[in-house]
Amino acid sequence: MVDIDTLAKSDVINKCAMPESLHLPIAAKDKESIARYVGDIVAELSAPNTNNAFLVEVPKPTSINTKLAVWKLPESKVFHQVFQVWVHVDYTVNGHKLNIPKDHSPDTGKGYPAFCGTFKSSN
């Protein structure tokens, strides 16, 4: 079971009226935050002990309101994927930075798609 950031959850429910089934983690501070707030880290996908990319098993949501129009969109399949890849914002593969737009960095508050979360170590 993962911890819930109750302040963040309260904000999106009360200020944005966002249904709970649309609450998705999109960014985390570090590996420990992923394990605490997102799900179980099942594998490190980057070089051993580099902590750059992880396969994370995420708990299924308690309920989904299928009456919401978003669930009728084919693109909604990416939400609540049981297995997700979480990568460090500066991670590169074979010398090439991952193709994730800079305007979606965790620092802007826009976040990343739920199926490809990111984290930025405080080191």
RAVENZI-V513565 format. One record per backbone hydrogen bond with DSSP energy under -0.5 kcal/mol. CO is the residue of the C=O (numbers start at 1). NH is the residue of the N-H. E is the energy in kcal/mol with one decimal. If there is no record, write none. Layout:
co=CO nh=NH e=E
co=CO nh=NH e=E
This chain:
co=4 nh=6 e=-1.4
co=5 nh=9 e=-2.6
co=6 nh=10 e=-2.4
co=7 nh=11 e=-2.2
co=8 nh=12 e=-2.3
co=9 nh=13 e=-1.9
co=10 nh=14 e=-3.0
co=11 nh=15 e=-2.9
co=11 nh=16 e=-0.9
co=12 nh=18 e=-2.6
co=13 nh=17 e=-0.6
co=19 nh=22 e=-2.1
co=20 nh=23 e=-1.9
co=22 nh=24 e=-0.7
co=26 nh=112 e=-0.6
co=26 nh=118 e=-1.0
co=28 nh=120 e=-1.2
co=30 nh=34 e=-2.0
co=31 nh=35 e=-2.2
co=32 nh=36 e=-2.0
co=33 nh=37 e=-3.2
co=33 nh=38 e=-0.5
co=34 nh=38 e=-2.3
co=34 nh=39 e=-2.0
co=36 nh=3 e=-2.8
co=38 nh=59 e=-0.5
co=40 nh=42 e=-0.7
co=40 nh=57 e=-3.2
co=43 nh=45 e=-0.6
co=43 nh=55 e=-2.7
co=47 nh=50 e=-1.8
co=52 nh=88 e=-3.1
co=53 nh=45 e=-2.4
co=53 nh=46 e=-1.1
co=54 nh=56 e=-0.6
co=54 nh=86 e=-2.6
co=55 nh=42 e=-2.6
co=55 nh=43 e=-1.3
co=56 nh=58 e=-0.7
co=56 nh=84 e=-2.6
co=57 nh=40 e=-1.9
co=64 nh=66 e=-1.3
co=65 nh=68 e=-1.7
co=68 nh=71 e=-1.3
co=69 nh=72 e=-1.9
co=69 nh=73 e=-0.5
co=70 nh=73 e=-1.2
co=73 nh=76 e=-1.5
co=74 nh=77 e=-1.5
co=75 nh=78 e=-1.5
co=76 nh=79 e=-1.4
co=78 nh=81 e=-1.0
co=82 nh=58 e=-3.5
co=82 nh=84 e=-0.5
co=84 nh=56 e=-3.2
co=84 nh=86 e=-0.6
co=85 nh=117 e=-0.7
co=86 nh=54 e=-2.9
co=87 nh=119 e=-1.3
co=88 nh=91 e=-1.9
co=91 nh=98 e=-1.5
co=93 nh=96 e=-2.1
co=95 nh=97 e=-0.5
co=96 nh=93 e=-3.1
co=98 nh=100 e=-2.0
co=101 nh=104 e=-1.7
co=102 nh=105 e=-1.9
co=105 nh=108 e=-1.8
co=105 nh=109 e=-0.6
co=105 nh=110 e=-0.7
co=105 nh=111 e=-0.7
co=106 nh=109 e=-0.9
co=113 nh=116 e=-1.8
co=115 nh=85 e=-1.7
co=117 nh=87 e=-2.7
co=118 nh=28 e=-2.3
co=119 nh=89 e=-1.9
